[in-house]
Structure formats: C-alpha cells, structure tokens
Amino acid sequence: MRRAVVIGATGQIGRPAVGALARDGWEVTAVSRGGGRDARWPEDVRVVRADREDDGALAAVVGDGCDVLVDTVAFGPEHARQLVSLAGRIGSAVVLSSVSVYEDDEGRGFDTQGEPGGFPEYPVPLTEEQRTVRRGDAGYSTRKAALERELLAAGDRLPVTLVRAGAVHGPYCRTPRELYFVKRNLDGRRRRVLAYGGASRFHPAGVRNIAEVIRLAAARPGSRVLNAVDPDAPTVAEIARAVDAVMGVAVEDVLVDGPPPAPRVGDTPWSVPAPVVCGMGAAERELGYRPVTRYAESLPETVAFIEERLAGGRDWREAYPKMARNYGDLFDYAAEDAWLAGAGRRA
C-alpha cells in the first residue's frame, strides 16, 4: 500500500487532504502539534503528535520512508531544507505555497499593496508562468518564494509539486474572509458599503478543491508548480449576496466607485483594486484535475463553522485573533453610519 505523511493534518487544508488521500487508498499518517483526529477521517488513518519544527520528530514520523509527504504548513527556506534532508526516504512531496508569490510586470506584489499605487496588476488569468517575487526573509510572500526556489532546485533529489493556493476558504480557517459578512448579518446590519463598485475579484480556493489537487499530485510525482483555485471567481458583491442567501437575510449594497470612501468604510477582506484571477489549465493538463465543488456550493459549511465560533455573543477578536491582527477593526459601525449619513445628505 502507498504510504503518505501529511504535516499540518488538523489545519483547514490538512483535514480534507488526509481524507482525500485515505479514501483514495493511501495509508495515511496525519501529523499535527496537537495530535488530533478529524471525525470524518477513515478509522485506519494513523494520528501522530509532532512539531514540524523538530527535525528529529519529523524524521521519526517518516521512519523508513513514505511514498509522498504532503506539507500544508511549510514556510520559508528552513522548511525546504528540512524536507530535502529527508529526500532519500521520501518518494515525492506536495507542498502548499500561495499565489502571493506572484509579482506583476512592474515588480509589484502582495507585499507592496500597502504602498501608494502598490497593488499589483496581474494578467487575467494569472498563470504559473508569471514571474515571482525575489526570495527573502522579511515578508510572507518572499519567504514563500524562498521555500519554492530551494525545493525546485532540489528537484533531482526530491520531486515536488508546489501548490499555489488562492484565497483559501472553508471550515477551520483562522482568517476567514467570510467573517466580515457573517458577523454583519448576525449583528443585524442591513446596509453595507462596498468599495470599487463591489466588483473586486480575489480568486477563492476551496479546501476541498485544494485537497483534490493534492490527491492527484500525490499519485503523479513530478517537479512542478500548480495554481489551486475554485472554478469561479465571484466578485465581492456576489460573495456577499451568497453569504446572505445562506443566512436567509436581505441586505442593501451601497456601491462606491474607487477605493474605500473613509477609513474602515467599505473595505472588506475581499476588496482589491485590481483583479486576482488565476488559471487552472496546468493542473488540468498535467493531473487531469477537475473541481469537486464551487464557491457557493461549499459556502454553507463555512458559514455554519463561523456562526458556531461566534455563538453566545463571543467577541470575534477572541474567536479569530489572527484575523484581528491582520485586518484591525473590521466592524467600525460608527464610522460606517457616519459616512452613510453624510452620503445621504450629499445626495
């Protein structure tokens, strides 16, 4: 039987990846810091508690060897070197990266988006041939780029599929962008301001679609880079309405041309000034990939998970501390109401 080791098994991508591999006939060892088990996994999935930062612990999990190692939490060149050091015992690897490694033809990327005019303008669709940022130690994107380049350079020793995921969504996410719309609906907000005319598109990537790319890549070892996104790239207004439909509410959209009209007004986690829309042609050609779900189809599970986390009036910053750190105050209703009142007077 083919043996797979999955690092980060209880994370949002690890959970469906373990399940997809196990149902495909792999003997799966699920590795996480907590050593937890997902109730949806087959019973024969082996669960191991280990910290991937501990080289010895990871080597012990791999043991005499495995056919594929799936790493959903690799970040930076040190993790690349850790995996390459096990090359003699790993048949191939599938490693999660991000579309944030791409830069546009002017050298702009996700790490420059906070600068004036710094948001990248990518071709549509964005393919794996697009150039990437320089490797580095400072930012998320540059560290992911360093991870990629070290692994690809060692392709003669360790075949690796790098999976560049888009805006990941699904249960167990620590930074769910859907939280913005779910919480507003729970709070009874029935008007919302959307910058850029509500037309922003930041390509979602459902965890089950990512898991399908992982499953197919595990069975077809090779050194390559593949995007992983959903078959559709809805606008921010379409995403908002899809959440409304799941929750059974009606909300009026106030669309604003251009950027947010005031601080903390109309700026959602999905709002971007230029489209980020990726192509899946490479995965289709190389792996025979076909999506297993669409964004709207998978949304009820995501919404239910967020609602459960917020149950009992739990503070969203306690439920999602990383979200609060990354985005700041997402729910400044006073600022929004003040702007709406002023917009009404101007009208």
FIMAR-138802 format. One record per residue (C-alpha): x, y, z; residue in three letters; residue number from 1. Coordinates in steps of 0.25 Angstrom, whole numbers. Layout:
% residues N
[pt [X,Y,Z],ALA,NUM]
...
END
This chain:
% residues 347
[pt [0,0,0],MET,1]
[pt [5,14,-3],ARG,2]
[pt [9,22,9],ARG,3]
[pt [6,37,11],ALA,4]
[pt [10,46,22],VAL,5]
[pt [2,59,24],VAL,6]
[pt [8,70,32],ILE,7]
[pt [-2,80,38],GLY,8]
[pt [-13,70,37],ALA,9]
[pt [-23,77,46],THR,10]
[pt [-22,90,39],GLY,11]
[pt [-32,95,29],GLN,12]
[pt [-25,89,17],ILE,13]
[pt [-19,77,24],GLY,14]
[pt [-33,71,29],ARG,15]
[pt [-39,70,15],PRO,16]
[pt [-25,66,9],ALA,17]
[pt [-24,54,19],VAL,18]
[pt [-38,50,16],GLY,19]
[pt [-36,50,1],ALA,20]
[pt [-23,42,1],LEU,21]
[pt [-29,32,11],ALA,22]
[pt [-41,30,2],ARG,23]
[pt [-32,28,-10],ASP,24]
[pt [-25,16,-4],GLY,25]
[pt [-13,22,3],TRP,26]
[pt [-8,18,17],GLU,27]
[pt [-8,32,23],VAL,28]
[pt [-1,37,35],THR,29]
[pt [-7,50,40],ALA,30]
[pt [3,59,47],VAL,31]
[pt [0,71,56],SER,32]
[pt [5,78,68],ARG,33]
[pt [-8,74,76],GLY,34]
[pt [-9,60,70],GLY,35]
[pt [-24,62,67],GLY,36]
[pt [-33,54,59],ARG,37]
[pt [-44,58,49],ASP,38]
[pt [-57,51,51],ALA,39]
[pt [-59,50,36],ARG,40]
[pt [-45,42,34],TRP,41]
[pt [-46,27,32],PRO,42]
[pt [-42,19,44],GLU,43]
[pt [-29,14,39],ASP,44]
[pt [-23,28,38],VAL,45]
[pt [-11,28,47],ARG,46]
[pt [-10,40,56],VAL,47]
[pt [3,45,61],VAL,48]
[pt [6,57,70],ARG,49]
[pt [19,64,66],ALA,50]
[pt [24,78,64],ASP,51]
[pt [29,80,49],ARG,52]
[pt [40,90,55],GLU,53]
[pt [46,78,62],ASP,54]
[pt [55,72,51],ASP,55]
[pt [57,59,59],GLY,56]
[pt [42,57,61],ALA,57]
[pt [39,59,47],LEU,58]
[pt [49,49,43],ALA,59]
[pt [44,39,53],ALA,60]
[pt [30,41,47],VAL,61]
[pt [35,38,33],VAL,62]
[pt [43,26,38],GLY,63]
[pt [48,16,28],ASP,64]
[pt [41,24,17],GLY,65]
[pt [28,29,10],CYS,66]
[pt [23,30,-4],ASP,67]
[pt [19,44,-2],VAL,68]
[pt [20,55,8],LEU,69]
[pt [9,66,8],VAL,70]
[pt [13,79,15],ASP,71]
[pt [2,89,17],THR,72]
[pt [9,98,27],VAL,73]
[pt [23,99,20],ALA,74]
[pt [28,114,21],PHE,75]
[pt [42,119,18],GLY,76]
[pt [55,113,13],PRO,77]
[pt [58,105,26],GLU,78]
[pt [46,96,24],HIS,79]
[pt [50,94,9],ALA,80]
[pt [64,89,15],ARG,81]
[pt [57,81,25],GLN,82]
[pt [49,73,14],LEU,83]
[pt [61,72,5],VAL,84]
[pt [69,66,16],SER,85]
[pt [59,54,16],LEU,86]
[pt [60,52,1],ALA,87]
[pt [65,38,2],GLY,88]
[pt [53,34,10],ARG,89]
[pt [42,42,2],ILE,90]
[pt [38,38,-11],GLY,91]
[pt [32,51,-14],SER,92]
[pt [26,63,-7],ALA,93]
[pt [14,72,-9],VAL,94]
[pt [16,86,-2],VAL,95]
[pt [6,97,0],LEU,96]
[pt [10,111,-6],SER,97]
[pt [2,123,-9],SER,98]
[pt [-2,132,-21],VAL,99]
[pt [4,143,-13],SER,100]
[pt [18,139,-19],VAL,101]
[pt [14,145,-32],TYR,102]
[pt [18,160,-36],GLU,103]
[pt [13,168,-47],ASP,104]
[pt [22,173,-59],ASP,105]
[pt [25,186,-51],GLU,106]
[pt [30,178,-39],GLY,107]
[pt [18,180,-30],ARG,108]
[pt [13,168,-22],GLY,109]
[pt [5,166,-9],PHE,110]
[pt [16,171,0],ASP,111]
[pt [15,185,-7],THR,112]
[pt [0,186,-6],GLN,113]
[pt [1,195,6],GLY,114]
[pt [9,206,-2],GLU,115]
[pt [2,217,-11],PRO,116]
[pt [-1,210,-24],GLY,117]
[pt [6,197,-19],GLY,118]
[pt [-5,187,-22],PHE,119]
[pt [-1,178,-34],PRO,120]
[pt [-8,178,-47],GLU,121]
[pt [-7,164,-52],TYR,122]
[pt [-11,158,-65],PRO,123]
[pt [-25,151,-65],VAL,124]
[pt [-24,139,-64],PRO,125]
[pt [-11,139,-55],LEU,126]
[pt [-3,126,-59],THR,127]
[pt [9,119,-53],GLU,128]
[pt [18,126,-64],GLU,129]
[pt [16,139,-57],GLN,130]
[pt [29,143,-51],ARG,131]
[pt [30,143,-35],THR,132]
[pt [36,152,-25],VAL,133]
[pt [50,151,-20],ARG,134]
[pt [53,141,-9],ARG,135]
[pt [55,148,5],GLY,136]
[pt [53,147,20],ASP,137]
[pt [45,159,22],ALA,138]
[pt [31,156,17],GLY,139]
[pt [21,145,15],TYR,140]
[pt [22,145,0],SER,141]
[pt [37,146,-1],THR,142]
[pt [38,135,9],ARG,143]
[pt [29,126,1],LYS,144]
[pt [37,129,-11],ALA,145]
[pt [50,125,-4],ALA,146]
[pt [43,112,0],LEU,147]
[pt [39,109,-14],GLU,148]
[pt [52,112,-20],ARG,149]
[pt [60,103,-11],GLU,150]
[pt [51,92,-13],LEU,151]
[pt [51,93,-28],LEU,152]
[pt [66,94,-28],ALA,153]
[pt [66,80,-21],ALA,154]
[pt [56,74,-31],GLY,155]
[pt [67,64,-36],ASP,156]
[pt [67,58,-22],ARG,157]
[pt [52,61,-17],LEU,158]
[pt [41,63,-28],PRO,159]
[pt [32,73,-22],VAL,160]
[pt [19,79,-26],THR,161]
[pt [17,93,-21],LEU,162]
[pt [2,97,-20],VAL,163]
[pt [0,112,-21],ARG,164]
[pt [-14,114,-14],ALA,165]
[pt [-23,126,-15],GLY,166]
[pt [-31,132,-5],ALA,167]
[pt [-34,119,4],VAL,168]
[pt [-47,117,9],HIS,169]
[pt [-54,106,17],GLY,170]
[pt [-56,101,32],PRO,171]
[pt [-45,103,42],TYR,172]
[pt [-39,115,35],CYS,173]
[pt [-32,124,45],ARG,174]
[pt [-35,137,36],THR,175]
[pt [-48,134,29],PRO,176]
[pt [-51,146,20],ARG,177]
[pt [-66,142,20],GLU,178]
[pt [-66,146,35],LEU,179]
[pt [-68,160,30],TYR,180]
[pt [-81,157,24],PHE,181]
[pt [-86,147,34],VAL,182]
[pt [-83,155,46],LYS,183]
[pt [-90,168,40],ARG,184]
[pt [-102,159,37],ASN,185]
[pt [-103,154,51],LEU,186]
[pt [-102,168,56],ASP,187]
[pt [-114,172,48],GLY,188]
[pt [-106,181,39],ARG,189]
[pt [-115,182,26],ARG,190]
[pt [-107,192,18],ARG,191]
[pt [-93,190,14],ARG,192]
[pt [-83,199,7],VAL,193]
[pt [-74,192,-4],LEU,194]
[pt [-62,200,-10],ALA,195]
[pt [-58,198,-24],TYR,196]
[pt [-73,197,-28],GLY,197]
[pt [-74,183,-22],GLY,198]
[pt [-66,178,-34],ALA,199]
[pt [-53,173,-27],SER,200]
[pt [-49,159,-30],ARG,201]
[pt [-39,151,-22],PHE,202]
[pt [-40,137,-26],HIS,203]
[pt [-45,128,-15],PRO,204]
[pt [-39,114,-13],ALA,205]
[pt [-48,104,-6],GLY,206]
[pt [-41,94,3],VAL,207]
[pt [-47,82,-4],ARG,208]
[pt [-42,87,-18],ASN,209]
[pt [-28,89,-12],ILE,210]
[pt [-29,75,-6],ALA,211]
[pt [-33,69,-20],GLU,212]
[pt [-20,76,-26],VAL,213]
[pt [-12,69,-15],ILE,214]
[pt [-18,56,-17],ARG,215]
[pt [-15,56,-32],LEU,216]
[pt [-1,61,-30],ALA,217]
[pt [2,50,-19],ALA,218]
[pt [-1,40,-30],ALA,219]
[pt [7,46,-41],ARG,220]
[pt [21,50,-35],PRO,221]
[pt [28,62,-42],GLY,222]
[pt [35,75,-40],SER,223]
[pt [25,86,-44],ARG,224]
[pt [17,98,-39],VAL,225]
[pt [2,98,-40],LEU,226]
[pt [-9,108,-36],ASN,227]
[pt [-21,103,-28],ALA,228]
[pt [-33,112,-28],VAL,229]
[pt [-48,110,-30],ASP,230]
[pt [-55,109,-44],PRO,231]
[pt [-61,122,-42],ASP,232]
[pt [-56,136,-37],ALA,233]
[pt [-68,143,-32],PRO,234]
[pt [-68,158,-29],THR,235]
[pt [-68,163,-15],VAL,236]
[pt [-83,167,-17],ALA,237]
[pt [-86,153,-21],GLU,238]
[pt [-79,147,-10],ILE,239]
[pt [-87,156,0],ALA,240]
[pt [-100,152,-6],ARG,241]
[pt [-96,137,-6],ALA,242]
[pt [-94,139,9],VAL,243]
[pt [-107,146,11],ASP,244]
[pt [-114,135,3],ALA,245]
[pt [-108,124,13],VAL,246]
[pt [-113,132,25],MET,247]
[pt [-126,136,19],GLY,248]
[pt [-125,151,20],VAL,249]
[pt [-126,163,10],ALA,250]
[pt [-116,174,10],VAL,251]
[pt [-115,186,2],GLU,252]
[pt [-102,189,-4],ASP,253]
[pt [-97,203,-5],VAL,254]
[pt [-87,203,-16],LEU,255]
[pt [-75,213,-17],VAL,256]
[pt [-67,215,-29],ASP,257]
[pt [-52,214,-26],GLY,258]
[pt [-45,212,-12],PRO,259]
[pt [-52,212,2],PRO,260]
[pt [-58,226,4],PRO,261]
[pt [-53,227,18],ALA,262]
[pt [-45,219,28],PRO,263]
[pt [-51,206,31],ARG,264]
[pt [-63,208,22],VAL,265]
[pt [-65,199,10],GLY,266]
[pt [-52,192,11],ASP,267]
[pt [-55,177,12],THR,268]
[pt [-45,165,13],PRO,269]
[pt [-48,162,-1],TRP,270]
[pt [-47,176,-7],SER,271]
[pt [-36,179,-16],VAL,272]
[pt [-33,190,-26],PRO,273]
[pt [-29,180,-38],ALA,274]
[pt [-34,166,-40],PRO,275]
[pt [-26,154,-36],VAL,276]
[pt [-32,143,-44],VAL,277]
[pt [-24,130,-47],CYS,278]
[pt [-24,120,-57],GLY,279]
[pt [-25,105,-55],MET,280]
[pt [-20,100,-68],GLY,281]
[pt [-7,94,-63],ALA,282]
[pt [-14,85,-53],ALA,283]
[pt [-24,81,-63],GLU,284]
[pt [-13,77,-73],ARG,285]
[pt [-3,71,-64],GLU,286]
[pt [-12,64,-54],LEU,287]
[pt [-26,63,-61],GLY,288]
[pt [-31,72,-50],TYR,289]
[pt [-46,75,-49],ARG,290]
[pt [-52,83,-38],PRO,291]
[pt [-60,76,-27],VAL,292]
[pt [-68,88,-23],THR,293]
[pt [-72,102,-26],ARG,294]
[pt [-71,114,-17],TYR,295]
[pt [-86,116,-14],ALA,296]
[pt [-88,100,-12],GLU,297]
[pt [-77,100,-1],SER,298]
[pt [-81,113,6],LEU,299]
[pt [-92,107,16],PRO,300]
[pt [-81,99,23],GLU,301]
[pt [-72,111,24],THR,302]
[pt [-84,120,29],VAL,303]
[pt [-88,109,39],ALA,304]
[pt [-74,108,45],PHE,305]
[pt [-73,123,47],ILE,306]
[pt [-86,124,53],GLU,307]
[pt [-82,113,63],GLU,308]
[pt [-70,120,67],ARG,309]
[pt [-77,133,69],LEU,310]
[pt [-89,126,77],ALA,311]
[pt [-93,133,90],GLY,312]
[pt [-88,146,86],GLY,313]
[pt [-74,143,87],ARG,314]
[pt [-64,154,83],ASP,315]
[pt [-60,152,69],TRP,316]
[pt [-46,156,73],ARG,317]
[pt [-45,145,83],GLU,318]
[pt [-51,135,73],ALA,319]
[pt [-41,140,62],TYR,320]
[pt [-29,146,68],PRO,321]
[pt [-21,145,55],LYS,322]
[pt [-32,152,47],MET,323]
[pt [-32,163,57],ALA,324]
[pt [-17,165,56],ARG,325]
[pt [-17,164,41],ASN,326]
[pt [-28,173,38],TYR,327]
[pt [-30,182,50],GLY,328]
[pt [-44,187,53],ASP,329]
[pt [-53,181,43],LEU,330]
[pt [-66,185,49],PHE,331]
[pt [-66,200,51],ASP,332]
[pt [-81,202,50],TYR,333]
[pt [-80,216,56],ALA,334]
[pt [-71,221,44],ALA,335]
[pt [-79,214,34],GLU,336]
[pt [-92,220,39],ASP,337]
[pt [-86,234,40],ALA,338]
[pt [-81,233,25],TRP,339]
[pt [-95,227,21],LEU,340]
[pt [-102,239,28],ALA,341]
[pt [-93,249,21],GLY,342]
[pt [-95,242,7],ALA,343]
[pt [-110,243,9],GLY,344]
[pt [-109,258,12],ARG,345]
[pt [-100,260,-1],ARG,346]
[pt [-110,252,-9],ALA,347]
END
